[in-house]
């Protein structure tokens, strides 16, 4: 008989992914076709999830680290206890995983549309939480020494993560939702979040949850996921370069920033090649294609391009547009302060630009005083002093 015991507590990444409206989807497709779609989802979830999370040799020991990646029915789950990785790293990986999973399912759905099947797409929603769990262990005798191995985890945090996933149906952008604890860990990542007040059934009537509005995923691990879902890297990249359907691009808000991330991840691979200009032209065109762009990451990219070409006032304008809707996006605040610094330090200062910088710095201090970090306040005050000098 195996003896289980609660040995300690630890913080874990807890993630649930579910097929949206699976019962309605099943009635439209029929039992057999729906079963085929669920099997496709399960296989892709396990394959991709294990490449993202369960690829570390020390998980085999299960002494202080443990990972469970599984899919049952129309749901997938990922539980990770890994003291070697910070919570921020794990949550960021979970966001990347969720969006790449959605992208690969999107490609598979579009392939099926070419055959006029099915009449509607299968979509998924995700919930991500980072919280404390109880570690359940078993004892193993090895070389005459008993050692405790992690068998599973338990706790309220798991239930909470599931409720975060359930709340994702109210989302308008990606339906990838995070708890406040998980969202706080992304403060310094280029991920823009939209805040909601949601009722978490059986837990709390009104709680903060956050949806991934847009994300710039640097170092997207495409090469690691080669072949996942039967889609090799070449096919995956071609979807975002040659085969991308404009209507799909406009219909799915999360796809904009993901496509930009995919293209950007290829820039080093094509640098110096015959296709380099084509890739960079495509990235630039994507960022500037819509004059009235409202996607914060697309605006962030515009600001970066403007800054690189010395057009600091245009960069600041793009960043101010972001902060009107997403003042908590720290990356934009950092960029806007950097751009103002450069304008103040420029040798060929123009009075109108200095007025623009002064107004921007004063606006940031006045409007966002309650959320600015102390070093940000200090930098803005230094900018104002520099202008006066």
N, C-alpha and C positions, 0 to 999 in steps of 0.2 A: 504493500500500500504506500502510495506517494504522500509524503507529509508536506503540506503547504504552510507558509507562515508569512506574516507581514513583517518585513525586516526594516523598512525605512520609508521615507517619502522622498520624492524627487520632482523636478519640473519636467513636463513632457509637452511635445508638440502633439496636438490632437486635431485631426482633420477628418471630416465626413464629406463625401461627395455623393450626390443623389441625382437620378434622372428626374427631370421636371415633369410633373403631370403624367407619370408613367401609366396610371390606369386609363386616362383618356387616350394616350398614345397607343396603348395596347388594344383598345376598342377600335381604333382607326386601322391599325395594321393587321389585326388578327393574331391569334395565339402563336402560330409558328413563326411568322415574320418578326413579331415582337421578341420572341425568345432568341432569334438569331441576332437581333440588335443588342439585346442585353448581354449575350455571350461576347459580342464584339467589344462592348464597353468593358466588361469584366477583364478580358484578356489584355486590352490596351491599358487599363488602369493598373493591373498587376505589373505588367512589363515596364511601363514608364515609371511607376512608383518605386519599384525596386532599383531602377537605375539612379533615381534621384536620392533615395534614402537608405536602401538596404545593401549598399555596395562597399561597406567598410568591414575589413577582416575582424576587427575587435568585437563586432556584433555576434560572431560565432561563439565567443567566450561567455557572453551574457552575464558577466560578473557585475559590471556597473553600467553597461549600455545594452539597449534592447530596442528592437524595431519590429513592428507588425504591419505588413502591407497586405491587404486582402480585399476581396470583393464578394459580396453575398447578395444575390437577387439584384435589385436595381440600385444597390448602394455600394460604395467603396469606402474603406477607412484606412487611415494611416496614423499609427501611434509610435512616437519616437522618444526614447529616453537616451540622451547622449551628452554626458557632461563635457565631452571634448569640443562640442559646438555650442556657441552662445544661442540664446533664445532668438536674437535678431537674425542670425544666420539661418536657423531652422524655419522661422516664419517667412523670411524672404524666399527660401527654397520652396516653401509650400505655395506661395503666390505664383512663382515661376511654373511650378508643376501644374497648378490648376489651369493657368492660361495656355500652357503647351498642350495639356490634355484636351481643352476645349478646341484648340486650333487643329489638332490631329483628327478629332471627331468631325470638325467642320469640313476638312478635306474629304473624309470618308463619306459624309453626307452629300457633298457636292458630286462626288463620283457616282453615287447612287441616283442622284437627280438626272444624270445623263441617261439613265435607263428608265426614267419616269417613276422611280420608286425611291423612297416612300412619299406619300402626299405631303408630309410635313417633317421637319427636322427633329432629331432627337437632341434635346438640350440638357445641360447639366448645371447644377448649382452646388456651391461648396461653402462649408463653414470651417473656420480655422480658429483655434484657441491655444493659448499657452498657459498651462496652469499646473498646480501641484496635484500629484497622485500618490496613492499608496503602492509600494512595490511588493508584489507577492513572489516569494522565492520557494525553490525546492533545494534539497541538499543532494550533492553528488559526491561519491567517493572516488577520488582519483589519486593514485600513488599513495594510498593509505592516509590520505588527508581529505576530510570533508570540506567542501566549499559550497557556498550558496550561489545559485544561479537564478536570474530573473526569469519567472515563468509567465507573468502577465501583470497588468496594472489595474487598479480599481479606483473609484472615487467620483465625487461630485463633478469634477472638471470634465469628465467624459460626457456626462449628461448635459453639461453646459455647452460643450462643443456641438453636440447634436442639435440643441435648441438654436444655436447660432446658425447652423446650416438650414434649419427649418424656416428661420426668419428671412432667408435670402430671397424668398419669392417676391418680396416687395421691391427688390432691386431694379434699377433702371438702366444699369450700364453693363456689368459683367456677371452679376449674381454670385460673385465671389465675396463672401462676407467674413469679417474678422470681429472677434470680441475686442473690447477696449484694451484688455491686457496684451493681445497680439498686435493690435494697431499701434500701441505706444512703442513697441519694439521696432517699428518701421519709420520712426521719426526722421532718421538720417538716410533713408533710402529714397530713391526717386520714384516713389509710389504715391499717387494722389488718392486720397480716400474721401468718400462722402458719408457724412454722419446721418444716422437714423435713430429714432426712438422706436423700439419694437417691444412687443409683448412676447416674452419667452415663456411658453406654456409650462405651467407647473413650477416655475422658478421665480419669475419677476414680471409684474404687469407692465413695467416701463423701464427698459434698459438701453444703454448705448451700444449700438453695433455699427460697423463701418463697412461700406462696399468699396471694392477696388474700382475707382473711377477710370483710372488710366495709369499705366506703369511703363517706365523706361527700364527694360531688363537688360542691363549690361552683362556681357559674358553669358548669353543664353546658351545652355549646354546642348546645342543641337547635335554635335558630333557624338555625344554620349548616348543620345536617343536614336541613333541611326537604325532604321528598320522597325521602330516601334509602331504597331498598328499596321504593319505591312507597307509603311511609307518610309523609303530611304531618304537620306539627307538631301540628295539631289532633287527628288520629287517635292520634298517639303519646301526647299528654297525656291524651286520653280513656281510653286503656288503663289509665293509672295513677290515674284519678280515678273514672270511672263504670263501666268495663267490667272492672275488675280482678277476677280469679277467685281467691277465697280459697284454694282448694286449691293453685293454682299458686304463690301467695304463700308458702305454708308449705313447698312442696316444694323451692323453689329458695332456699337461704340468701342468696345474693348479691343477690337481688331486693329484699329488705327495705330495705337501705340505699340501693339504687339508686332505688327508688320514693320514698323519703324525699327523696333529692337532687332528683329531678324535681319533686316538689311544692314543695320549698323554692325551686327556681329560678324558680318562677312567682309568688312572694310579692309582688315589686315590681310585677309586671304587673297583679295584681288588687287591690293596695292602694287603698282608697278606693272600690272598685266594689261592686256588689250581691253579688258572689260571694266577697268577701274573707273573711267569717266562715266560709263553707263550706270554703274552702281551709285556713284555719288550724285549724278544727275537725278536718278530715281528717288534717292533719299530726300534731296532738296525739293524735288517736285511734290513729293508726298507731304512734306512739312508746309509748303506754301500753296497747295492746290486750292484751298478754300479761303477767300479773303476774310470772311467772318468766322474764322475758326474759333471753336470754344473748347476744344480738347486741351487740357492743361499741359500735357506732355508735348503735343504738337507745338504749342506756343513756347514751351520751354526750349524745344529744339530750335525754333526760329530765333529765340533770344541768344542761344549759343552760337548760331551761325552769324548773327549780327555782331556779337562781341568779337568773334574771331576775325571779322573783316573790319573792326574798328568803328562800327556803327553803334556806339554805346547808348545813345539816346533812344534809338529804335529798340535795342535790347531791353532797356529799362521799361519802355512802353509795353512790350510783350509781357514782361514779368509783373508789371502792375495789374495788367488784365487778369493774370492768373490769381493774384492775391485778393482781388475783389471777391472771388468766389471761394478760394481755398487759402485763407490766411495761415493755416497750420502747415502748409507745404514748405518746410524749412529750406529745401533746396532752392526754391525760388527766392526766398528771403536772402540767402547767402549770395546768390548770383546778383541780385539787384544791388546789394551793398558793394560787391566787388566792382560792378560796372560803374557805380557812382564814384568809388575811389579812383578808378582809372581816369574818369572824366576830370576830377579835381586835379590829378597829378599831370594831366596832359599839358604839354608845352604850349600848344596853340589853342588856349582856352577861348571860348566864345561866350560873351556875357549872357546870351540867351540860354546857353546850355548850363551855365552855372546857376541861373535862376531855376531852371528845370530840376537840377540836382538838389538845390536847396528845398524846393517845394516837395520833391519826392522824399527826402530825408525827414522833413517836418511831418509829412503825411504819415509816414511809417511810424514815427515816434508817437504821434497823436492817436492814430486810428488803431494801431496794434500794440500799444504800450503794455497791455495786460498779458500778451502772449509772447512778446519778444524776449529772447534770452538776454542775460546781462551783457554778454560780449557783443551782441548785436546792438544794444542800446549804446554801448561805449563807442562802437565803430561809427554809428550814425552821428553821434555828438562830435566825434573827431572830424567827420566830413564837414559838418556845419562850421566848426572852428576853422578848418582849412579854407573854406570859402570866404569867411570873414577876413582871414589873414591875406 
